């Protein structure tokens, strides 16, 4: 076991603070261990791992006549300026947008298909969602719908997706406070709204690309510009077969200073990851608790091209064969979701282990359309452990390519819990690069087992060491107790390194404040 004042028993670590270039400057921002930005890789024995959200159950059923199994591309944000359609929530609500349609299943009793519409839902807490009767768009004579964009509004032009954000750019006109984008007339177009419900067609955003996915744009307050992540493709240099003659789904990047003039789409770059995989959707968003980090949840599109015996054994083979007859890839493609992060908007670190795998086989999953995450997160109470810190909730639809209405399921994980610096049962030591912080205390989001522990040591430029006592527990915001109670304040604004001694533990994030 470890005890307080462990300096005498710490293994010798003959590391100076010698700085090759300027130290990193983190100030008082939260730093999440989603990537190795802070780590001295040559002196780090712990590993970065991805964590898996846990299914909590359905929160919304898409069973209206204008909805169906194709309801997907959910995206939402918290709007503290909108009291809800009923006016009963002065502190704001979560506002969600998604597609309403019935996708083909190939089965003889399939519900009738219809044109894709864009729908709206909202929630005060991320737990209970409602579909308000807006009275904006009529569907087959039904006036009370939650549809915000339909074909008559668009001049009977097909849409494939619809994503909305609140534009917090100080220069944004009030009548364009809410902006949407969609594939429209073979290009990506903007839509504008003063209230997030009534939209008018705006300008073209991009014409070079595919765009048949949930394309994403947003105002990045940290960078002071608009960023966009849109569906594109590239061609397999090895010539491996796909349904489109070698074209591989990918993610393009665009940006703009004014939302009118955009750069040409360019493929994003994956750091230290040469593997070529097809990515559908992207769900890139600034992480609210650390907005200098852009996180994404692309769907991994895995097309096996040829039907083999495993498809006969997967539950739901009758539906799979029917889809295969409609289009072979509808039967042989499966999808999951991975996690990626960027600090500059163009270069991403991605984890090849799935963040979300398809759930256990039930006859309506393990198909093309599984693990399409919503874009957005809700902060929700931990309903499993009373008194525990709040969690993050994300949402995924089910029942794609079936005869059954889609349902939106809620998944949860801890704050900052997408990835962590991880140590197993054997004690390991990790070291950061030199950095400068501002603050009087250090806080961390971490967990250990009863057997495990963490010891954190500040090392100044002269090599002086300021260790903490052994730290155990599981919480999202723990103050680190150093033997020298004034150590953090004394070293504020000066180059330091941090040493982490860990056993059976995970470190998710840290912050000086």
C-alpha positions as CSV (number, residue, x, y, z in Angstrom):
1,X,0.0,0.0,0.0
2,X,0.9,3.6,-0.5
3,X,0.9,6.2,2.3
4,X,1.2,10.0,2.6
5,X,4.6,11.5,2.2
6,X,5.8,8.8,-0.2
7,X,8.9,10.8,-1.4
8,X,11.4,8.4,0.3
9,X,10.0,5.3,-1.4
10,X,9.3,6.7,-4.8
11,X,11.4,5.1,-7.6
12,X,14.2,7.4,-8.8
13,X,13.1,9.3,-11.9
14,X,16.1,11.2,-13.1
15,X,14.2,13.7,-15.3
16,X,14.9,17.4,-15.5
17,X,12.6,20.1,-16.7
18,X,14.8,20.8,-19.7
19,X,12.5,22.3,-22.2
20,X,13.0,21.7,-25.9
21,X,11.1,24.8,-27.0
22,X,8.4,26.6,-25.1
23,X,6.3,24.8,-22.5
24,X,2.7,24.1,-23.2
25,X,0.3,26.8,-21.7
26,X,-2.9,25.4,-20.3
27,X,-3.9,28.2,-17.9
28,X,-6.9,27.1,-15.9
29,X,-8.7,25.2,-18.6
30,X,-9.8,21.6,-18.2
31,X,-7.5,19.1,-19.9
32,X,-9.0,15.8,-20.8
33,X,-7.0,12.7,-21.4
34,X,-8.6,12.1,-24.8
35,X,-5.2,12.2,-26.5
36,X,-1.5,12.3,-25.7
37,X,-1.1,16.1,-26.1
38,X,0.1,16.6,-22.5
39,X,2.1,13.3,-22.2
40,X,5.8,12.7,-22.6
41,X,5.3,9.5,-24.6
42,X,8.8,8.3,-24.0
43,X,8.3,8.5,-20.2
44,X,4.7,7.3,-20.0
45,X,3.8,3.7,-19.1
46,X,0.1,4.1,-18.7
47,X,-2.1,3.8,-21.8
48,X,-4.9,5.7,-23.3
49,X,-8.1,3.7,-23.6
50,X,-11.7,4.4,-24.8
51,X,-14.7,3.8,-22.6
52,X,-18.1,2.5,-23.6
53,X,-21.4,4.3,-23.0
54,X,-24.0,2.1,-21.2
55,X,-27.6,1.6,-22.6
56,X,-30.3,3.0,-20.3
57,X,-33.4,2.5,-22.4
58,X,-35.8,4.3,-24.9
59,X,-36.8,7.9,-24.4
60,X,-38.7,8.6,-27.7
61,X,-40.7,6.5,-30.1
62,X,-41.0,7.6,-33.7
63,X,-44.4,6.2,-34.5
64,X,-46.2,9.2,-36.0
65,X,-47.5,8.7,-39.6
66,X,-44.7,10.9,-40.9
67,X,-42.0,9.0,-39.0
68,X,-40.9,5.4,-39.2
69,X,-37.8,3.1,-39.1
70,X,-35.7,5.7,-41.0
71,X,-35.9,8.3,-38.2
72,X,-32.2,9.1,-37.7
73,X,-29.5,11.9,-37.8
74,X,-30.7,13.2,-34.5
75,X,-28.9,16.4,-33.4
76,X,-29.6,18.7,-30.5
77,X,-28.3,21.4,-28.2
78,X,-29.3,23.1,-24.9
79,X,-30.9,26.5,-25.5
80,X,-31.1,28.7,-22.4
81,X,-32.9,31.4,-24.5
82,X,-35.9,29.2,-25.4
83,X,-38.5,28.4,-22.6
84,X,-39.9,25.4,-24.5
85,X,-42.9,25.4,-26.9
86,X,-45.2,25.5,-23.9
87,X,-43.3,28.4,-22.3
88,X,-42.9,26.5,-19.0
89,X,-39.1,26.2,-18.8
90,X,-37.5,29.6,-18.2
91,X,-34.1,28.1,-17.8
92,X,-34.2,26.6,-21.2
93,X,-34.6,23.2,-22.9
94,X,-32.7,20.7,-25.1
95,X,-33.9,21.2,-28.7
96,X,-33.6,18.2,-31.0
97,X,-33.9,17.8,-34.8
98,X,-34.1,14.6,-36.8
99,X,-35.4,13.0,-40.0
100,X,-38.8,11.5,-40.3
101,X,-39.3,8.8,-42.8
102,X,-39.8,5.1,-43.4
103,X,-36.8,3.4,-45.0
104,X,-37.3,0.3,-47.2
105,X,-37.1,-3.1,-45.7
106,X,-37.9,-5.3,-48.7
107,X,-40.6,-7.2,-46.8
108,X,-44.1,-7.6,-48.3
109,X,-45.8,-6.0,-45.4
110,X,-43.6,-3.0,-45.2
111,X,-45.2,0.3,-44.3
112,X,-45.6,2.7,-47.2
113,X,-42.7,5.0,-47.8
114,X,-43.0,8.8,-47.9
115,X,-40.8,11.8,-48.5
116,X,-38.3,12.7,-45.9
117,X,-39.2,15.5,-43.5
118,X,-37.3,17.2,-40.7
119,X,-38.9,16.9,-37.2
120,X,-38.5,18.6,-33.8
121,X,-38.5,17.4,-30.2
122,X,-37.5,19.0,-26.9
123,X,-36.7,18.1,-23.3
124,X,-36.2,20.1,-20.1
125,X,-33.8,17.4,-18.6
126,X,-32.6,15.0,-21.3
127,X,-34.7,12.2,-19.7
128,X,-38.2,13.1,-21.0
129,X,-38.7,14.1,-24.6
130,X,-41.8,15.4,-26.2
131,X,-42.8,16.0,-29.8
132,X,-44.8,19.3,-29.7
133,X,-47.6,20.0,-32.1
134,X,-46.2,23.0,-34.0
135,X,-48.8,23.6,-36.7
136,X,-46.0,24.6,-39.1
137,X,-46.1,21.8,-41.7
138,X,-49.1,19.7,-42.6
139,X,-48.8,16.0,-43.4
140,X,-51.5,14.3,-45.5
141,X,-54.1,16.7,-44.0
142,X,-52.8,16.4,-40.4
143,X,-52.1,19.9,-39.2
144,X,-50.8,19.1,-35.7
145,X,-47.3,17.8,-36.5
146,X,-43.8,18.3,-35.2
147,X,-42.4,18.8,-38.7
148,X,-40.3,21.9,-39.3
149,X,-39.2,21.4,-42.9
150,X,-41.0,19.3,-45.6
151,X,-41.0,19.0,-49.3
152,X,-43.7,21.7,-50.1
153,X,-41.5,24.2,-48.1
154,X,-38.5,23.2,-50.3
155,X,-40.3,23.4,-53.6
156,X,-40.7,19.5,-53.6
157,X,-36.9,19.0,-53.6
158,X,-35.5,16.0,-51.9
159,X,-33.5,16.4,-48.6
160,X,-31.4,13.7,-47.0
161,X,-30.4,15.3,-43.7
162,X,-31.1,18.4,-41.5
163,X,-28.7,19.7,-38.8
164,X,-29.4,22.8,-36.7
165,X,-27.3,24.9,-34.3
166,X,-27.7,28.2,-32.3
167,X,-25.3,30.7,-33.7
168,X,-23.6,32.5,-30.8
169,X,-21.4,34.6,-33.0
170,X,-21.8,38.1,-31.6
171,X,-22.1,39.4,-35.2
172,X,-25.0,37.1,-36.1
173,X,-28.2,38.8,-37.1
174,X,-31.2,38.0,-34.9
175,X,-33.2,36.6,-37.8
176,X,-30.4,34.1,-38.4
177,X,-29.8,33.1,-34.8
178,X,-30.6,29.5,-35.6
179,X,-29.0,28.0,-38.6
180,X,-29.6,24.7,-40.3
181,X,-27.8,22.9,-43.2
182,X,-29.1,20.2,-45.5
183,X,-28.4,18.3,-48.7
184,X,-30.7,20.2,-51.1
185,X,-30.7,20.4,-54.9
186,X,-27.4,18.4,-55.1
187,X,-25.4,20.7,-52.8
188,X,-25.2,21.7,-49.2
189,X,-27.4,24.6,-48.4
190,X,-28.0,26.9,-45.3
191,X,-31.4,27.5,-43.7
192,X,-32.1,30.4,-41.4
193,X,-34.5,30.9,-38.5
194,X,-35.2,33.5,-35.8
195,X,-36.7,30.9,-33.4
196,X,-35.4,27.5,-34.4
197,X,-38.8,26.4,-35.8
198,X,-39.6,28.4,-38.9
199,X,-36.8,28.1,-41.5
200,X,-36.2,29.8,-44.8
201,X,-33.8,28.7,-47.5
202,X,-30.5,30.6,-47.4
203,X,-27.2,30.4,-49.3
204,X,-25.2,27.5,-50.7
205,X,-22.5,26.3,-48.3
206,X,-20.7,23.8,-50.5
207,X,-21.2,22.1,-53.9
208,X,-18.2,19.7,-54.0
209,X,-19.0,16.6,-52.0
210,X,-21.5,13.8,-51.5
211,X,-23.4,15.3,-48.4
212,X,-25.7,12.2,-47.9
213,X,-25.0,12.0,-44.2
214,X,-25.4,14.2,-41.1
215,X,-23.3,17.1,-42.2
216,X,-22.2,19.4,-39.3
217,X,-21.5,23.2,-39.0
218,X,-21.1,25.3,-35.9
219,X,-19.6,28.5,-34.6
220,X,-16.3,27.8,-32.8
221,X,-16.0,30.5,-30.2
222,X,-12.5,29.5,-29.3
223,X,-11.2,29.7,-32.9
224,X,-13.5,32.6,-33.8
225,X,-14.8,31.1,-37.0
226,X,-17.4,28.7,-38.4
227,X,-16.3,25.1,-38.9
228,X,-17.9,22.4,-41.0
229,X,-17.5,18.7,-41.3
230,X,-19.3,17.2,-44.3
231,X,-19.6,13.9,-46.0
232,X,-17.1,13.2,-48.8
233,X,-15.1,10.3,-50.1
234,X,-11.7,9.2,-51.4
235,X,-10.6,6.3,-53.5
236,X,-8.8,3.3,-52.1
237,X,-5.2,3.3,-53.3
238,X,-5.1,-0.4,-53.0
239,X,-8.0,-0.9,-55.3
240,X,-10.0,-3.0,-52.8
241,X,-13.6,-3.6,-54.0
242,X,-16.5,-1.6,-52.6
243,X,-20.1,-1.0,-53.7
244,X,-18.9,2.1,-55.5
245,X,-15.9,1.0,-57.4
246,X,-13.3,1.9,-54.8
247,X,-14.8,5.0,-53.3
248,X,-14.5,5.1,-49.6
249,X,-16.7,7.3,-47.3
250,X,-14.8,10.0,-45.5
251,X,-15.1,13.4,-43.7
252,X,-14.3,16.7,-45.4
253,X,-13.5,19.9,-43.5
254,X,-14.6,23.4,-44.5
255,X,-14.5,26.8,-42.6
256,X,-15.8,30.3,-42.9
257,X,-15.5,33.7,-41.2
258,X,-19.0,34.9,-42.2
259,X,-21.1,31.8,-43.1
260,X,-21.4,33.0,-46.6
261,X,-17.9,32.3,-48.0
262,X,-16.5,28.8,-47.4
263,X,-13.2,27.1,-48.1
264,X,-13.1,24.2,-50.5
265,X,-13.7,20.8,-48.8
266,X,-10.5,19.0,-47.8
267,X,-10.2,15.6,-46.1
268,X,-9.5,15.7,-42.4
269,X,-6.2,14.0,-41.3
270,X,-5.9,11.2,-38.8
271,X,-2.7,11.3,-36.7
272,X,-0.5,8.2,-36.5
273,X,-3.2,6.0,-38.0
274,X,-2.6,4.7,-41.5
275,X,-5.5,2.3,-41.6
276,X,-8.0,3.2,-44.3
277,X,-11.6,2.7,-43.1
278,X,-14.9,4.1,-44.3
279,X,-16.5,6.7,-42.0
280,X,-20.1,7.8,-42.2
281,X,-21.5,10.7,-40.3
282,X,-19.1,12.5,-37.9
283,X,-21.0,14.4,-35.1
284,X,-18.1,16.7,-34.5
285,X,-18.8,19.2,-31.7
286,X,-16.8,21.4,-29.2
287,X,-16.7,19.6,-25.9
288,X,-18.6,21.9,-23.5
289,X,-16.4,21.2,-20.5
290,X,-13.2,21.8,-22.5
291,X,-14.3,23.7,-25.6
292,X,-10.8,23.9,-27.1
293,X,-11.3,20.2,-27.8
294,X,-13.3,19.1,-30.8
295,X,-14.7,15.6,-30.4
296,X,-16.4,13.4,-33.0
297,X,-18.3,10.1,-33.2
298,X,-18.1,8.9,-36.8
299,X,-20.0,5.8,-37.8
300,X,-17.7,3.1,-39.1
301,X,-19.1,1.6,-42.3
302,X,-18.1,-2.0,-42.7
303,X,-19.2,-3.5,-46.0
304,X,-18.3,-7.2,-46.4
305,X,-19.3,-7.2,-50.1
306,X,-20.0,-10.9,-50.4
307,X,-22.7,-12.8,-48.4
308,X,-21.2,-15.6,-46.4
309,X,-22.3,-18.0,-43.7
310,X,-22.1,-15.5,-40.8
311,X,-25.1,-13.6,-42.3
312,X,-27.2,-16.8,-42.2
313,X,-26.4,-17.1,-38.5
314,X,-27.1,-13.6,-37.4
315,X,-30.5,-13.2,-35.8
316,X,-33.0,-11.7,-38.2
317,X,-31.8,-13.4,-41.4
318,X,-35.2,-13.1,-43.1
319,X,-35.1,-9.3,-42.9
320,X,-31.5,-9.3,-43.9
321,X,-32.2,-11.4,-47.1
322,X,-35.0,-9.1,-48.0
323,X,-32.8,-6.1,-47.7
324,X,-30.1,-7.9,-49.7
325,X,-32.5,-8.4,-52.6
326,X,-33.3,-4.6,-52.6
327,X,-29.6,-3.7,-52.6
328,X,-26.8,-6.2,-51.7
329,X,-25.0,-3.8,-49.3
330,X,-28.2,-3.3,-47.3
331,X,-27.8,-6.9,-46.3
332,X,-24.0,-7.2,-45.9
333,X,-23.0,-3.8,-44.4
334,X,-22.9,-3.4,-40.6
335,X,-21.9,-0.2,-38.7
336,X,-20.5,0.8,-35.3
337,X,-19.2,4.0,-33.8
338,X,-15.7,5.2,-32.9
339,X,-14.3,8.2,-31.0
340,X,-12.0,10.9,-32.3
341,X,-10.6,14.2,-31.0
342,X,-8.9,17.3,-32.5
343,X,-7.2,20.4,-31.1
344,X,-6.9,22.3,-34.4
345,X,-10.0,21.1,-36.2
346,X,-8.1,19.4,-39.0
347,X,-5.9,16.7,-37.4
348,X,-7.7,14.1,-35.4
349,X,-6.6,11.3,-33.1
350,X,-9.0,8.4,-33.5
351,X,-9.5,5.2,-31.4
352,X,-9.8,2.1,-33.5
353,X,-11.6,0.2,-30.8
354,X,-15.3,0.9,-31.1
355,X,-16.8,3.4,-28.7
356,X,-20.2,1.8,-29.3
357,X,-20.8,-1.7,-30.6
358,X,-24.1,-3.0,-31.8
359,X,-26.1,-4.4,-28.9
360,X,-26.7,-8.2,-28.4
361,X,-28.5,-9.6,-31.4
362,X,-32.3,-9.3,-31.3
363,X,-33.3,-9.6,-35.0
364,X,-33.5,-5.8,-35.4
365,X,-29.9,-4.9,-35.2
366,X,-26.4,-5.8,-36.5
367,X,-27.3,-3.9,-39.7
368,X,-26.5,-0.9,-41.7
369,X,-27.8,1.9,-39.5
370,X,-26.7,0.7,-36.1
371,X,-24.8,3.0,-33.7
372,X,-25.7,6.3,-35.4
373,X,-25.1,8.6,-32.4
374,X,-26.9,11.9,-32.0
375,X,-24.9,15.0,-32.2
376,X,-25.1,16.5,-28.7
377,X,-25.0,15.6,-25.1
378,X,-27.3,16.1,-22.1
379,X,-26.2,16.5,-18.5
380,X,-28.4,14.1,-16.6
381,X,-28.5,12.8,-13.0
382,X,-27.0,9.5,-12.2
383,X,-30.2,7.4,-11.7
384,X,-28.2,4.2,-10.7
385,X,-26.2,5.6,-7.8
386,X,-28.1,8.2,-5.8
387,X,-25.8,11.1,-4.7
388,X,-23.2,10.3,-7.4
389,X,-22.1,13.1,-9.8
390,X,-24.1,13.9,-12.9
391,X,-23.5,11.9,-16.1
392,X,-23.4,12.6,-19.9
393,X,-26.3,11.2,-21.9
394,X,-26.1,10.5,-25.6
395,X,-28.8,9.0,-27.8
396,X,-28.9,6.4,-30.6
397,X,-31.9,5.3,-32.7
398,X,-32.8,1.6,-33.3
399,X,-34.8,-0.5,-35.9
400,X,-33.3,1.0,-39.0
401,X,-34.2,-0.9,-42.3
402,X,-37.0,-2.8,-40.5
403,X,-40.8,-2.6,-40.5
404,X,-40.9,-1.2,-36.9
405,X,-40.8,2.5,-35.8
406,X,-37.4,3.7,-34.7
407,X,-36.9,4.3,-31.0
408,X,-34.4,6.7,-29.6
409,X,-32.3,5.1,-26.8
410,X,-30.4,6.9,-24.1
411,X,-26.8,5.9,-23.2
412,X,-24.7,7.3,-20.4
413,X,-21.1,7.7,-19.4
414,X,-19.3,9.7,-16.8
415,X,-18.3,13.3,-17.3
416,X,-15.1,13.5,-19.5
417,X,-15.5,9.7,-19.8
418,X,-14.9,9.0,-23.5
419,X,-11.2,8.1,-22.9
420,X,-8.7,8.0,-20.0
421,X,-5.1,7.5,-19.0
422,X,-5.3,3.9,-17.7
423,X,-3.2,1.7,-15.4
424,X,-3.9,-2.0,-14.8
425,X,-3.0,-4.1,-11.8
426,X,0.7,-3.3,-12.1
427,X,2.0,0.0,-10.9
428,X,3.1,2.3,-13.8
429,X,4.6,5.8,-14.0
430,X,3.7,8.5,-16.5
431,X,5.1,12.0,-17.1
432,X,3.7,15.1,-18.8
433,X,5.6,17.4,-21.1
434,X,6.6,20.8,-19.5
435,X,3.6,23.1,-19.1
436,X,2.4,26.2,-17.4
437,X,-0.9,26.5,-15.5
438,X,-2.7,29.2,-13.4
439,X,-4.4,28.2,-10.2
440,X,-4.1,27.6,-6.5
441,X,-5.4,24.0,-6.4
442,X,-5.4,21.0,-8.7
443,X,-8.6,19.0,-9.3
444,X,-9.0,15.7,-11.2
445,X,-11.7,13.4,-12.5
446,X,-10.5,9.9,-11.7
447,X,-11.3,6.5,-10.4
448,X,-9.4,3.7,-8.7
449,X,-10.3,0.3,-7.3
450,X,-9.9,-0.3,-3.6
451,X,-6.6,-2.0,-4.4
452,X,-5.5,0.8,-6.7
453,X,-4.3,4.3,-6.1
454,X,-2.8,7.5,-7.7
455,X,0.1,9.6,-6.5
456,X,0.6,12.9,-8.3
457,X,3.9,14.8,-8.1
458,X,4.6,18.3,-9.3
459,X,8.2,18.8,-10.6
460,X,9.6,22.3,-11.0
461,X,12.3,23.5,-13.3
462,X,15.1,22.7,-10.8
463,X,13.8,19.1,-10.4
464,X,12.3,19.7,-7.0
465,X,9.5,17.3,-6.3
466,X,6.1,18.0,-4.6
467,X,4.2,14.8,-4.2
468,X,0.6,14.2,-3.1
469,X,-0.5,11.7,-0.7
470,X,-1.9,8.4,-2.0
471,X,-5.3,9.2,-3.6
472,X,-8.2,6.7,-4.0
473,X,-11.8,7.0,-4.9
474,X,-14.1,7.6,-7.9
475,X,-15.4,11.1,-8.5
476,X,-15.4,13.7,-11.2
477,X,-13.9,16.6,-9.3
478,X,-11.5,15.7,-6.5
479,X,-9.0,18.3,-5.0
480,X,-5.5,16.8,-5.0
481,X,-3.9,17.0,-1.6
482,X,-0.2,17.7,-1.8
483,X,2.2,17.3,1.2
484,X,3.1,20.9,0.7
485,X,-0.3,22.6,0.9
486,X,1.1,25.7,-0.9
487,X,2.9,23.8,-3.7
488,X,0.3,24.4,-6.5
489,X,0.0,28.1,-5.7
490,X,3.8,28.6,-5.5
491,X,4.3,27.0,-8.9
492,X,1.4,28.7,-10.7
493,X,2.7,30.5,-13.8
494,X,6.0,28.5,-13.9
495,X,7.0,25.6,-16.1
496,X,6.4,22.3,-14.4
497,X,5.9,18.6,-15.1
498,X,3.4,16.2,-13.5
499,X,4.3,12.7,-12.6
500,X,1.5,10.1,-12.2
501,X,2.1,6.9,-10.3
502,X,-1.0,4.7,-10.9
503,X,-2.2,1.2,-10.2
504,X,-5.7,-0.1,-11.2
505,X,-6.8,3.5,-11.9
506,X,-8.1,5.8,-14.7
507,X,-7.4,9.5,-15.0
508,X,-10.0,11.3,-17.2
509,X,-9.2,14.9,-16.8
510,X,-7.5,17.5,-14.6
511,X,-7.8,21.3,-14.0
512,X,-6.0,23.9,-12.1
513,X,-8.1,26.7,-10.7
